[in-house]
Amino acid sequence: MSRSVSCPRLDRVTPPLEEITRIWGALRPVDRRYISAFIGDIPLLATRQVDWNFLEAAIAFWNPSRAVFDIQGTELTPNIEEYRTLIGRTAVVHGIVEPNFHTTRPTLVSRLLGVPTTRLNAELAYSGSTEIAIEKLLFFIKSRAHRVRGDFLRKDLCHAVLLLIFGTLLFPRSHSLIDAALASVVLQVVGGRGYEVALVAETIRSLDCVLRTCDRRIRGSPILLQIWLQSHANPLRLLRSIMYFNGPESIIHLRKQSKLRKKDFTTSSLGMKSSLLSYFMSYPFTNCR
């Protein structure tokens, strides 16, 4: 049976999309290839706005006791494999990112950006708190980009862009701040670990939090959740046929799927009992309050 629950208005966290788009367009091909190996087409999401009205309506169908969207009797749950397909990363993955409880945030940020801990405050106005100012990170990226010469890879620049993408498009925290713990995530990602499990876990946990607590933020990626929902809404005849991006670079194409079977959308096929997802649900990067 379908289930409808009223849902309060979400906190509409909007990252600096125009700045991200400009930075991505200004990067050299060698830098873009390196970054894209880890995040696929994610930077293209900066060209689109989140449809918050759509997400608020969709969350009314979320059942926190079963961790599913219950829509017209069909149960849907964000899936690791589907998210991996949406992202389209090409780098080989060995294992998944894990919470780092042993290394201080300044040390992690220092390692990622190649800046001595004694210089972090001067470079990023960062002195070891739990958050990094997006404005300062943008300035850091632009200053590094202006110094680039030749065709050699600048990993400090690329890692800073990855931190920006992870902190705004994949794991947004606020309009102006990035969770400094994401430095550990990016370090592990460039070291060969996958982050899709963490992304799905944060998304599911935040959906529960929105309905059960006063926290109205969607953690994980609101725009990826929107695309995932829309890709399922069309076969269920909940939305008219759409294509999220109009160009050939589309991160997802919503095709006509007249012969889809109901079992394609059931929780049994979506891997909610995955041991990896269960593991990561126990160790959040951020906590619901």
N, C-alpha and C positions, 0 to 999 in steps of 0.2 A: 504494500500500500504506500502511496506517495505520502510524503510528510512535509509539512510547511511550518516553519518557526519564524516568528518575527525577529529581526536582527537589527540592533542599533546601527547608526551611521558609522562607517569605518573612518579611521584616521587616514586622510588622503595624503600620504607622503609622496611628494613629487621630487625626484632627483633633478639635477641640473642637466637636462636632456640636451639642450643646445650646446652647452660646453663639451659634453661627452662626444657629441657628433662632430664638433669642430676638431677636437683632439684626435679622434679616430681618423678623420679625413686628412689630417696633417702628418700622420705617421708615415714613415717610409715603408715600402713593401716588405722589407726584411723584418721590421718590427711587427707589422700586422700579421705576417705569416706565423711568427713565433707565438703571438698572443692568441691567434685564431686556433692554433693547435690545441689549446686548453679550453677555450670558451666558444668555439665555433662561430655561429652567427649572432651571438648575444649582443655585440655592440650595435647591430642594426635595430635592436629594440629601442634604442634611444631616439629613434625617429618617430615613435608612436607613443600616444598617451594611454594610460590605463583607463579603462571604462569602469569607473568606480560604481556607477549605478548598476551596471551589469553584475559586478562582483557582489554588491550588497544584496541584489535579488537572488543570486545563486546561493549565497551562504544561508539563505532561509531554508534551503533543502539539505543542509549539512546535519547529519545525525552523529553527535559526538560519542554516543554510547556504542556505535558500530563503526565509527570512523569511515563513513561513506556519505556521498550525496545520494539521497533517495528521491529519484525523479520519476514520477509516473510508474512506480513499482520497479524501476531499474536502478540498481546500486552501482555507483561509480566511485572509484578512489584513485587519486594521483598515484602513478606507477613509476617505478625507477626506470624501467626500460623505455617507457614513453617519454619521460623527461630526457633521458639520454639521447633519444632520437631527435627531440625538439632542439636540444643544444647543438648536436652535430659535431662534437669535438672529435679530433682525429688523433690526438696523442694516445699512445699506448698506456693503459692503466694497470697498475699493480697494487691492489688493495684499495682501501678507502681512507679518507682523512679521519683523523681521530682527535678528540679533545686533548689539548696540551695543558696539563696542570703543573708543569715543572719549570717552565721557562717564563721569565717576566715579559710583559708586553713590550717594554722598551727594547729589550734584547731581540725579540722577534721582529719588531719594526726595523731595528737597526740592520739585522741580517737581510731582511727582504729588500730594503732600499739602498743598502750599501752606504749608510750614513752612521758614523760613530755615535754611540749613545750620548756622548757629551755634546753632540751637535744637533740632536733631534729637536730641542727647544728652539734653536735658532732657525733650523730648516723648515720645521713644521709647526712651531709653537706647541710642540708635544713634549710633555714632561712626565709621562708615565701613567696618565689617567686611562680610563676604560674606553675613551673615544678620541677620534682624530677629526679635526675640522676639515670638512670637504673643501672649503675655500682654500685652506693652506695646502692641501694635497694637489688641488688644481694648479696652484701657483708653482709648486714643486715640479709638477709634470711639465708645465710650460717652460720653466727655466732650464730644465734638462733638455727639452726638445730643441731649444735655441742653440745649445752647445754641440749638437750632433754634427759630425763631419764624416764623410765617407760612407761606406756601405757595411761597416761592421756592426754587429748587434750590440745594442746598449741595453743590457739586462736590467740595470737600475731603473731606466725609463720604462721598460716593458713591465717590470714588476709593479711599478707605481700605477700604471694604467690598469693592470689586473686588479690591484687593490681597490682602485676607484670603481671598476666594473662590479666586483664582488660586493662592495659596500653600498652600491646604489641600485643596481639592476637585479642582482641575485639575492643579496641579504640586506635589504634596506633597513636602516634603523630610524632615521629622522631626515628632515629636510637638509640639515646642515652638518650632521655628524655621522661618522663611520665607526663601527665597533672595531676597536684595535685588535681584538682577538682574531679577526679575519686575517691578520698578517700570518698567523700560524697556518691557517687554511691555505692561503696562497703559496706559502713555502712548500707545503706538502703537495699541492697540485702541480707545481712546476717540478717537483721531485718525482712525479709519476703516479700520484694517488688520485682516485676519483672522488668527486664531491656531490654526485647526484643523490646518493643516499641521504646525505646531510640536508640537501635542498628539499627533498620530499618530506623528510622528518620534520624540518622546521615549518614547512607549509601545513602539514597535518596538525602539528602541535598548536600552531597559531589559530587555525580554524576552531579547534576546541576552546582555546582561550577566549576568542571573540564571543562565543556563546555562553561560556561558563564564568567569565571574570569581567572586570571592568576594562581590560586591555582591548583596544579597538584596532590594533595594528596587525596587518598581515605581514608576518615574517616569512622568510622564504621570498620568492619572487612573485609579486602580484601580477605582473604582466605575463609571466609564463603560466601562472594559474589560469588567467583569463584565456590565453590561447588554448590551453588544454581543455578547458570547459567548452569553449566554442567549437573545438574539433569534435567533441562528443554531442554537442547540442544540435548540430545540423542533422546527423543520422537519426536523432530522436525527434526531429521535426519541431524543435523548440526555437530555432532561428532560421531565417532565410539563408540560402547558400551564400557564403562569403569567402573571400580570400584575404587573409590578414595583411599580406604585403602584395602589392600589385606587380612588382618586378620579378625577374627570374631569380633574384637573390632571396626569395621568400624563405623564412625560417620554417613555415608550415604551409602546406597547401590543403585546403579543405575540399576534398574531392567528393563527387557524387558517390554515395555508398548505398545503393538500393538493396543490396543483398546481405547487409551486415546482420549477423545473428545476435540474439540477445546475449548469448553466453560470451560474446566478445567483450561485453561491458560488465560482467559480473565480478564480484570481489574474488572469486576463485581464480580468475584469470589475471587479476591485477596484483597478485603477490603481496597482499597486506600481511601475510604471515612470514614474510621474508625475515630470516634471522638477522640479516644486515640492518634492515630497517628497524627491527625491534631493538637491536643493540644501540643504534644511534638515537632512538627516541628516549633512551635513558640518559643521554649525555648531551643536553642542548648547548648551543653556543650562547643562546640568550634564554632568559627565564621569563615565564609568564608571571605577572604580579597581580 
